[in-house]
Amino acid sequence: MAVSISVVVLLGIIVFVMIRSGWVRLWPALACAGFGFFLASTGVAPVIRDTLGAVAGWIARI
């Protein structure tokens, strides 16, 4: 749980900085957030979660 919360905070900061700097506009960022929200409710969500957990574990061992 702690890893997913920190990833959400980190990604939120990155998106905020990208919107403020002009690299990403607000509407495309909201569209991507909506896509991620709806993707999380599909059958692919456990695979994505397991993959990200494995990557986080791999990074933690370095």
N, C-alpha and C positions, 0 to 999 in steps of 0.2 A: 504494500500500500504506500509506503514512504517513497518508493522509487517512482510510482505513477504520479504522485502528487508533485514531486520535484520536477518530473518531466513536463507536466502540465504547466507549472509555473515558468520553467525555462522556455518552453515553446510560446507561452503567452507573452513573455518579455521580448522574445525574438520577433514575433508578429507585431507587437506594439512599436518596436524600434523600426521595423521595415515600413510600417504605415506612416510613421512620423517622418522618416527620411525620404519618402516618396518612391521607394522601390516597389511597394505593393499598394494599390489603392484599396479603399475601404470595402467596396462592393465585392471585388474578387476575394478578399480575405474573408468576408462573411459567407460567400458561396463555398469556399473551402471548409470553413468551420461547419456549415450545414452538411456538407458532404461527409465530413468526419463523424458528425453526430449520427447521421442516418446509417453510415457504414458500421458504426458500433453496435447497431441493433440487428445486423445480419449474421449469417452463419460463419462469416469470415472473421468475425471479431476474436474468437478464441485463438485462431491461428496467428493473427497479428499480435495479440497480447503475449502468447507464448514466445514468439520470435523476438519481440522487444525485451521480454524478460531474459531470454537466453543471451541477447546482445549485452544487456545491462550486467548480467552475471559475468560475462566474458571480459567486459571493460573493468569491472571491479577486481578481477583477478590480476590485472596488469599492474 
